[in-house]
Amino acid sequence: MPGVTIDKNHCKGCELCVQACPQQILSMSKEITVRGYFYAYAHDPSRCIGCMICAITCPDAAIEVHSNGTQYQLFAY
């Protein structure tokens, strides 16, 4: 089952991943990091399909998509 890991210390809260997620499983937190940003988090990670759109759109490379078994990829890099 695929899943999303977001490094909140590298996330600057641009919300690009939240808007890009086709499953709409990402949200912005109510907490502020030490750098002063609201960070993205997966509020429903069980619905993740592993498409990696969130990781591709993240300008800070703060998102990692992992899976066990089948992984759906839009782009083969």
KOLMIKOL-760669 format. One record per residue (C-alpha): residue number from 1; z, y, x; residue in one letter; chain. Coordinates in steps of 0.25 Angstrom, whole numbers, plus 5000, padded with zeros to 4 digits. Each point is the difference from the previous one (the first is absolute). Layout:
BEGIN
(NUM, (Z, Y, X), "A", "A")
...
This chain:
BEGIN
(1, (5000, 5000, 5000), "M", "A")
(2, (4996, 5013, 5006), "P", "A")
(3, (5010, 5012, 5002), "G", "A")
(4, (5001, 5014, 5005), "V", "A")
(5, (5009, 5005, 5011), "T", "A")
(6, (5002, 5015, 5001), "I", "A")
(7, (5006, 5006, 5012), "D", "A")
(8, (5008, 5012, 4993), "K", "A")
(9, (5002, 5007, 5014), "N", "A")
(10, (4985, 5001, 5002), "H", "A")
(11, (4997, 5004, 4986), "C", "A")
(12, (4998, 5015, 4998), "K", "A")
(13, (4999, 4999, 4984), "G", "A")
(14, (4985, 5004, 4999), "C", "A")
(15, (4999, 4990, 4987), "E", "A")
(16, (4986, 4995, 5004), "L", "A")
(17, (5004, 4986, 5000), "C", "A")
(18, (5007, 5002, 4986), "V", "A")
(19, (4987, 5006, 4994), "Q", "A")
(20, (4991, 4989, 5007), "A", "A")
(21, (5007, 4987, 4996), "C", "A")
(22, (4992, 4993, 4989), "P", "A")
(23, (5012, 4993, 4995), "Q", "A")
(24, (5009, 5012, 5000), "Q", "A")
(25, (5012, 4994, 5007), "I", "A")
(26, (5003, 5011, 5009), "L", "A")
(27, (5009, 5012, 4996), "S", "A")
(28, (5007, 5011, 5008), "M", "A")
(29, (5015, 4999, 5002), "S", "A")
(30, (5010, 5010, 4996), "K", "A")
(31, (5007, 4999, 5014), "E", "A")
(32, (4996, 5009, 5011), "I", "A")
(33, (4998, 4995, 5014), "T", "A")
(34, (5006, 5006, 5013), "V", "A")
(35, (4987, 5007, 5002), "R", "A")
(36, (5001, 5007, 4986), "G", "A")
(37, (4990, 4992, 4992), "Y", "A")
(38, (5000, 4992, 4988), "F", "A")
(39, (4994, 4986, 5004), "Y", "A")
(40, (4992, 4990, 4992), "A", "A")
(41, (5005, 4986, 4996), "Y", "A")
(42, (4995, 4988, 4992), "A", "A")
(43, (5008, 5000, 4987), "H", "A")
(44, (4993, 4987, 4995), "D", "A")
(45, (4996, 4992, 5013), "P", "A")
(46, (4997, 4988, 4992), "S", "A")
(47, (4987, 5006, 4994), "R", "A")
(48, (4994, 5002, 5014), "C", "A")
(49, (4987, 4994, 5002), "I", "A")
(50, (4999, 5003, 5015), "G", "A")
(51, (4987, 5008, 4999), "C", "A")
(52, (5005, 5009, 5011), "M", "A")
(53, (4995, 5013, 4994), "I", "A")
(54, (5014, 5007, 5002), "C", "A")
(55, (5000, 4996, 5014), "A", "A")
(56, (4986, 5005, 5002), "I", "A")
(57, (5003, 5014, 4994), "T", "A")
(58, (5013, 5002, 5007), "C", "A")
(59, (4997, 5011, 5010), "P", "A")
(60, (5013, 4996, 5008), "D", "A")
(61, (4998, 4985, 5000), "A", "A")
(62, (5014, 4999, 4994), "A", "A")
(63, (4995, 4988, 4991), "I", "A")
(64, (4999, 4986, 5003), "E", "A")
(65, (4994, 4989, 4990), "V", "A")
(66, (5004, 4986, 5003), "H", "A")
(67, (4997, 4987, 4993), "S", "A")
(68, (5002, 4985, 5000), "N", "A")
(69, (4987, 4993, 4997), "G", "A")
(70, (4989, 5007, 4993), "T", "A")
(71, (4998, 5015, 5003), "Q", "A")
(72, (4990, 5008, 4993), "Y", "A")
(73, (4993, 5010, 5009), "Q", "A")
(74, (4990, 5011, 4996), "L", "A")
(75, (4996, 5002, 5014), "F", "A")
(76, (4999, 4990, 5012), "A", "A")
(77, (5004, 5008, 5012), "Y", "A")
